[in-house]
Structure formats: structure tokens, C-alpha cells
Amino acid sequence: MEGETVRGDVLLRKLKPQLIDILTADPDLLLQHTDALGLLTRREYAHVKSITNPSHEVRDLLDYVIEKGSSKSYSLLHHLQKKEMQDTFPRLEFLHKLFQINSTAEKCGTKRQQPISIEELPSKQLCTNTVVTEKQLMLVASKMGRSWKQFGRVALGIETVKLEQIVEDNPCNLVEQVFAMLRVWSMRERSKATAKCLHCLLSDGDWALPRESIKFLLDDT
């Protein structure tokens, strides 16, 4: 694997034994959240739900997500960091910094031989500069198109119900909808919501914007 980017599915596979041990405490809750994220087909959902052995239930669920590739795997890993999940599974706390570094590394094209461990965390984040400003968020919002919800779900980890609320609050105004979504992300991430990290997130995936159009995020502020 030397010289390859740390893909989400590779990371999830490496973490699978540890996650199985943790998540078997309440596999049905994990199943319901995974289903709500749209990560399982109805057939896959029915199969996992029919399993009576908790560890096998979690194992098969993780395998299904891993088979769907990097973006889906990162989506699940990101969701496992949320407070509602960590309240039920406190041992998931280790994922917070681990996922933050690896997710950013993949989107920024950083090369690693293997997933980073907590002991290896650098003193500075991979993408670091000043916190993104509202002016920059508005400029980005003016450049995004119809894939903004996909970007919000997959790259920013914003739940569908929140995106739907944003649409209701800003009817018929795409730019304001995108701006509101970006503000939710920036307020959640606080000091981690830097202009360079936003540039990284916007440079990869089906929602990717032309790098020249978002070059202003890399300018010194």
C-alpha cells in the first residue's frame, strides 16, 4: 500500500475488529443509524436485521459499507463521532482525532502507508490556516450547484433532516441554502473550519469545483 492515499474503506477495514468489539453493545442502534444514512439497500438491511448474533450483525453491516467504497465508509466513520453515538458507545472517542486527520489527508491528497494512530497525531493539522470567514463562505456558496446536498452529507457530515430544514428556511434561494449549510459546518468545527480545509473538501468528489474558482481560499488572509 505504500504511496497510496488512505481510503475510507481501507481505514474502516483496519478498524473493523475494534469496532465490532465496541458496537456489539447495541447493534440494532447502529443498524438504524446506518439505514438512516442510506448506506444499506433494503435487502442488506433485512439480512443484517435477521442475524441473531450481535457481533456477526455488526460484522456484516461493516462489510456491506466497506464494499461500497471510500466515501460511504468515511460517511459511517464520521457519523460514529457524533455525540448521540458516543453517548451510547463511549469507547468510540478514539475515532474523533483519528478520523479528522485521515479524512483530511484523503481529500487533500496526502499520502500515507497506513492509517494514522492517536500516538502519531501531529501538533498541527494537515490543513491549517485562519478560520474561514462568512465572506469566503458566501463566495463558495455562489459557486456550488445542485450537488450541494451531496457535499453536505458526505463531505461535511450534515444530516439530511438538517439540510431539509435549511431548504425550508431559505426557500427558492440556492445560494442562501448553501451558505446556511456551510455556516452549520463552520460553527460545528469552530477552529478546525479553516479556509484551506474547506478548499480540500471542495477539491474532491462528485461535487468538486474547479480549483481556480476556489483559489481565493488559499490566499493569505
N, C-alpha and C positions, 0 to 999 in steps of 0.2 A: 504493500500500500504506500510505499514511500513516494512522496511527491504528489499524492492525491489530496484533494480537498476532503475535509471531514464531512461526509454526507450525513443527513439526518437518519437515514435508515441504518447506516453503519454504526452510528452512535447509539441508536436505540437497541440494535442487536447486541452491542457490547455491554449495555446496561441491563439487558433482559433478565439475567439471573437475579440481580439485586432488586429489580423492580417487581419480579414475581414474588420474591420473599416479602416485600413491603405491601403490595397491592392485594394479596390474598386475604387481607384483613376484611375487605369489603369489595369483592369482585363485581357484585351487581351495581354498586355505585359507579365504579369505573366503567362498566358496560353502558350505563345510561348516559354518562357524560360523553363517552366516545361516540355513541349513537347520535347524540345531540349535535356533535361537531360534524356529523355527516361523513365519518371516517369508515363506516361499515355499510355494506349492502344489506338488504333485508334478509337474504339467505345467510350471510355471515353473522348477522345479529341473532337469527334464530338458532344457528348452530352453537354459538357461544353460550346463549342463554340455556340451551338444553344440557350443557355439561354440568355434572353434579360435583366434580372435584374442583375446589376453588383455585388451586394452583394451575390446573390444566385449563381452566376457564381464562385466567389471566394470560397464560402462555399462548393459547390460540388467538386471543384477542390481539396481543402484541405482534404475533406472527402475521396476522392479516394486515395490520398497519404497516409493518416493515415491508411487506410485499408491494405496498402502494407507493413506495419511493421516499425520497428525501423530504419533500415539502410536507406530506402527510405525517411523517414521523416527527418532524420538528413541531408541527401543529399540536400533536399529542403531548410531546415533551414540554412545550410551552404551557399548555393547559394544566399540566401536573404541578406547575409552580404556583397556581392561583391559590388564594387564601382558603377558599372553600375545600379544595383538595388537600392542602397541607394541614387544615384543621382535622381532617379525618385520618390522614396519613402523615403524621409529624416527621417521620424519617425521610420524607421526600425533600426536606430542606436542603439537602446536598445538591439538588438539581439547580437551585437558583443561579449561583455564580457559574456553575459548570455549563449550563445551557446558554447563559448570556455570552460567554466567551466563544463557545463553539458555533452558535448561531451566527454571531457577527463575523467570525472567521470564515464561515462558508460563504456568506453573502458578499464579503469583501474580497474573496479570492485568496485568503490566507492559506498557505499550505501547511499541513501537519501530518506526521506519520501516524499518530493515534490520538484519540480524544484526550483533551487536557484533564488533569486531575486537580482537585482543590488545592493540593500542595504546590502545583505548578502555576497557580494564578499569578500573573504579573502584577506589579504595583500599579501599572497604568492600563487602562482599557485599550483594546486594539484600535478602536476608532474613538479618538478623543479630541475635542476642542470645546469651544464655548457652546452653551446650551442654545438650541435652535430658537430663533425669535419668531414672534407672531407674523412679522412681515415675511420672513422666509417661508413659514407655513402657508401663508396666503399665496405666495408666488408658486409654491409647489401645487397647491390646490387648483390653481388656474391652468395647470398643465396636465392634470390627470383626467382620464376619460372614464368610460363605463366600467373599467376593471377595478375601480377604486374599492368596491366592497370585497373583492377577492384579495386585494392588497391588505385591506384591514383585517380580514380573518386570518390569512396565512402569515403575512409578514409582521403585522403589528399585534396579533393575538387578541383582537377585539371581538367579542361575542356578537352573533347575529342579532340577538334581541336589542343590543345597544345600537347597532347600525340601523336597524329599523326605526328605533326611536329618533335617531339623528335625522332620518329622512322625514319623519312626521314633524319634527321641529323646524325643518328647513325645506318646506315643500317647493318643488319646481325651481330649485336653485342648486345646481350641481356643485358649483364652486364652494358655496357655504356648507354644503353637506360634507365635502371632502375636508374643508378647513376644520369643521367641528370634529371630525374623526381624528385628524392629526393632533388637535388640541387634547383630546382624550388620551392619546398615546403620550404626548409630551408631559401632561400633568401626572400620568401614572409613573412614567420613568424618571421624572424630575431631572437630576443631574446627569443621568445616562442618556437623556434625549438630546444628543448633540447633533449639530448640522452634518458632521461627517458620517455619523452612524445612519442618519436618515438618507444621506446620499448612497451609502452602501445598500440599504434596504431597497431603494428605488432603482438600483442598477442591475437587479437580477430578478428572474421570474417572468411570468406571462404579462405582468403589469409594468415591466421595465420601461423607463423613459430614456430618451436619447441623452447620453451623458453630457452633451454640450448644453442641453436645455436646463440641466440642474447643476451646472458647473459652479453657479453662484454659492452653492452650499459648501464648497471647498475653499472659497475665498476667505482670507483673514477678516475677522470682524472686530 
